[in-house]
Amino acid sequence: MTSASPSSPTAPRSVSAAALVGLVGLLSITACSGAADARVSVPVRTPAAVEGEEVAVLTTPPNVPPPITRTHPTKVIVNLEVTEKNVEIADSVLYTVWTFGGSVPGRFIRVREGDQVEFHLTNAKSSKVPHNIDLHAVTGPGGGAKASLTLPGGESVFSFSAMNPGLFVYHCATAPVPMHLANGMYGLILVEPAAGMSPVDREYYVMQSEFYTPGKFGDHGLQPLDMERGVQEKPNYIVFNGRVGALTGPGALQAKVGDRVRLFVGNAGPNLISSFHVIGEIFDNVYTEAGSLVTHNVQTTLVPAGGATIVEFGVEVPGDLILVDHAIFRAFNHGAVGILHVTGADNLKVFNPIKGVAVGAPGSSSGH
């Protein structure tokens, strides 16, 4: 605790050397209440012992690796390659993206609480610049960034213990960091709790992000990064899964009436907060900021830049459920729209699209 002398309320604050004592094996938080001290102890955790090893299954969005069925932690080997390539971020609009595993967002990584993760990051020979990775699931300096700085054609290896369950963002943290994020270098890693997750019928990977280009929305041709627009936080494109329309048409997510659906939702930013909403559904469960706190019956949930959430809901009627950032100009004017297409039988008790004539329409019996 820092304090100023009672006789000198504006005296500089300083940290007493005594405050640094007793931190070996124990962190202490002291709260002062009158003359008494209430001391709360936070133990330093020790990684669990692991059994065996396996190679992680990595998937491209919107796919998610299968749930983990083993009941013990193990050594998990993750192999991820950085590649740079031109892709469409909208119809006839090209952009040079930097990717983790060839896709934007990068590959979905799924491990279990307590796993010892051995991470192999390679940088393709064709890459123009060095890259690294900062995983928010890592307890350690830079989230692994310093240990994984990798030149084109090179490989870096580091390991970490997945001690905290939850859904975490990962991204490149090579300088200039905003450039690497704006160019597509982000993804999600799920650390399943040791007790597992409740079974559902469908799991999908959805990640919001922004592109900053000198051309207007929809301008054709190869568009470079406009750093000044990024600094001003004025994106031309705000999208799900790397491009306008990625989750519409043939890319729409699929479900059947009666399914339980779980969406792993991330927000890469690099600047904007997402107001994630599914039109036509209410989230039964929202894992607030993808942590352990669960709230229920939520219409719209905030996902901070560099953060994530997990939402779960059942689908009771057929039709198209619309995924949006409910900062609604982003959906209709910048591309933040997706579709969950639900097939199956109607349930008229849940929703009945009663046929009728709009009030005031030609041929109606009532008017203005």
N, C-alpha and C positions, 0 to 999 in steps of 0.2 A: 504494500500500500504506500502511496506517496502522499505527503502532507506538507503544508506550509506552517511556519511558526504562528501560534495564536496572536503574537504581538506584531506579526508582519504578514498579513493575509496575502500580500502580493509577492512574497518571497519565491524564488525559483523552486520548482519541485525537483526532488532527487530521489533515487532509489537506494534505500539502505542496503549495505552489504549483508545485513542479517536476513533480508528478504530472500537472498539467494541460497540460504542454508536449508538443508533438509530435502533437497530435490532428488536425491539418489534413491530410486525405486518408488518415489511417491511425489505427486504434485499436489500442492495444497492451495485451496482457495479460502481466503479468510474474509468473513463478512463481519463488520463491526456493528454491534447493536447495543448502545449504551455502554456500560462498563464490561459487558461480556463479549467474548469472541465465539462465533459459531464456525467451526472448521469442518469442511467437507473434503473427503479424501477421494482422489481420482487415481486408481492404480495404473501403473504402467503395464501394458499388455505384453504378453509373450506369445509369439506365433505358435499355433498348434503343430503337433507332429503330423507329418504327411505319410501316406502309404501309396507306393507305386507312382506311375506317371502316365500322361496321355497328351495327345496333340489336340489343341482346341479346334472345334468346328467353327469357322467364321462364315458369316452369310452377308450377302448384299441386300440392301434395302429393297422392299419392305419386309424381307424375310428375317426370321429369328431362329437361332439354333434351338434344337429340342431341349426341353427341361432336363435338368441334371437329376439322375435317379440314384446315384451313389450316396451313401450315408457317411462318408468320411472325406476329409480333405486329401488332396493329392497334388503332385507336381503337374502343372499344366504348361505345356509349351505353346506359345503363341508366335506364329510366323506371319509377319505383315510387311508388305513391300510398298514403298512410295513410288508412284509413277506420275508423270506429268503428261497431259494430253488435251486435245481440243474436243469439246463436247457441245451439244446444243443445250442452252439453258431456256430456250423458248424456240418456237418454230422459226427456222432459218437464222437464229441468233447463236453465234458460236462464241465460246469463251475458253481460254486456256486454264483448265483446272489442275490443281495439284492434289493428288488423291492418296488416301490410305487404302490400298487394295484394289484400285482401279475404279472406285465409285465415289460419288458424292451423295450423301454422307459416306464415310468409310465403313469398313466391315463391322458388323455387330459381333461383340466378344461376350461370351457367357462363361462365367466361372462360379465357384461356390465359396461361401465364406470360409476362411481358413486355408484355402488353396495357396500353394507357393507357385507363383507365376514366373516362368522364365520367358522373357520377352526378347524376340529376335526381330529387330527392325533393319530392313535393307532398303537402300536407295538405288533405284534403277540407274544403270550407266548412262541412259539417255537424259537423266535429270539435269537441269541447268544449275541448280543451287543445292546447298546442304539442307537437310531436314532433320527434325527430331520428333519426340512425342512426349506430351505432358498428359498423364492420365489422372483425372481427379480422384480415382480410386486408390492412388498410391499414397502411402504414408512414407514420406522421404523427400529430400531436396528436389524442388522443381517438378515433382510428380514424375521423375525419371528423365526430365528434359536434358539436363547436363550430361547424364550418363549415356544418352542415346543420340547425341549429335553425330550425324552420319553424312559423309561426303558422297557424291554421285559414284556409284559402283561399289560402295562400301557396306558394311554391316556392323551394327552395334548390338550388344547383348547385356541385359541387366535383369535382376529378379526382384520381386517384391511379394510380400504377404498380403493377401486380400482380406484384411481384418474387419472392414466395415461393410455390412450388407447395404445394398441400394443400387440405384441406377445412376451412372456417372458419365459425364462428358469426357472425351479425350480430344486433344487437338495438338497441332504443331506449335512449338514455342520458340522457333528460331527467329532471330531479329531480321526484319521488322515483323513482330508477331501479328499485328493487324493484317498485314499483306498475306501471310500464310493462311490465316483464318478466312479472309475474304475470298481467297482463291480455292477454298473447298476442303481444307485440311481439318476435319473434325469427324467425330463418330461417337458411339455409345458403348460402354462396357457395363454389363449387369453382373453384380456380385449377389448371387442368390443367397438368402439367409440359410443357415445350417438346417433349419427345420423345413426348408423347401417353400414353395409357393402353392397356393390353392390351384387345382386343375381348372383349366378353361379350354374352350374348343378352338379358339383362334388367338394367335399372338402376332402383332405386327409392330414394325419399326418405322417410326415417323419422326423426322427431324426438320425443324424449320431453320432457315438461314437467309442471308441477304447477299445480293450481288450489286456492285457499284460500277457502273459503266458510263463513259462519256456520251454514248448514244441514248436516245429516249427509249422508253419501254417499247419493245417490238422492233427497233431498228435492226435491219438485217446485217449480216456479215460478222466478221470477227471483232468482238468488242474486248478491249483491254480493261484492266482495273483502273478506275478513276480514284486515286487516293484522296483527292480533295473532297469528293463527295462522301467518301468514307469518314474523313475527319469531321465533316459537317453532319454526319449521320442521316444522309438523304439517299437511301437505296432506290435504285430503279426497279429491282426485282426482290420480292419477298416470297419465298417458295417453300414447299415441302419436298423433301428428298431430291434436292438438287436442280430442279427445273420446273418451269410452268407446266402444269398438266401431268406431272409424274404420277399422280394418284387419281387420274381420271381416265375415261375411255378404257382401253385395254389394260391400263395400269391400275384401275380401281381396285380397292381392297374388296374381298368377298366374304360373305357370311350367309348363314341360313337361319330362318326363324327358329328360335329356341336356343341358338348358340350363346355362350358366354364369350365375350371379346375382351382381350387385354391389349391396350396400346402402350408401348414404350415410347414416350414422347420426349424429344430433346430439343433444345434451342441453342444453336451454335452462335447466334448473333451474327456478326460480332458486336452489334450495338443494341438492338431493340428487344424489349420484353414482349413475350407472346401472350395473348389472351386466348388460350386454346379452348375451342368449343366444337361440339358435334351437333349440328342442327337436326332435331328430331329425336334426340336421346338425352338422357340425364345420367350423369356418371354415378353409378351405385357406390363405387369406392374410388377415392383419389388418394394416392400416396403423396402427401404434400412434399413438394420439392424432392420427390423420389426417395424420401427417407422412411422412417418407421411409423410416423404419425399418419393414420388413415382417417379421412373425413368422408361423409356420405351425402348422397343426394345433391351433387354439385352441378351447376349449369355450365360454368366457365371457370377455368383455373389458370392462374398466372404461372408462366414458366420463364424464369429470368435468363438473360443471356449467360451462357456458360452453365446452365442448369437443366434439370429434367424433371419429369413427373411420370407416374404410372397411373393410368385410368382403366377402370373395369366397368362393364355394363352388359346387360342382356339385351338381345334384340327380339322383340315380340311381334313385329309386323314387317311385311316386305316393303321394299322401296329403296330409294337412294338416301342415305344419311350423309350430310355434307360436313366435312371437316374444314374449319376456318380458323384464322386468327380474327377474333371478333373486334379488333380495331379495324373496322369493316372496309375502309378504303384499301387496306392491304389485300383483302380477299378479292374485291371486284376490280381493282386497278393495278395491283402489283403481283398477283398470281398465287396468293396463299389460300388455295382451295384444293380439297381432295374429296373423294367419294368412297363410302363404304356401301357396296351394293348388296342388298339383302334379298334373298329369294325364299319362296315358301308360301304357305297358305295365309290368307287374310285372317285376322282376328278382330272382328267387328266390335267386340266389347272393349278392346284396347283403343282402336282407332277406326272410325267409320266415315269414309269420304262420301257423305250423303250428297246425292246428285241434286242439283237445283239450279235456279237461274239467279244470277247476281241482281241485287236490288238496283233498279234503274236501267237495267239492260233492255235492249229492244225485245219486245214480246213479253216482258214481265207484266204482272198485274198491278205492281206498285211502282211508283216512281218518286221523284223528288217533289 
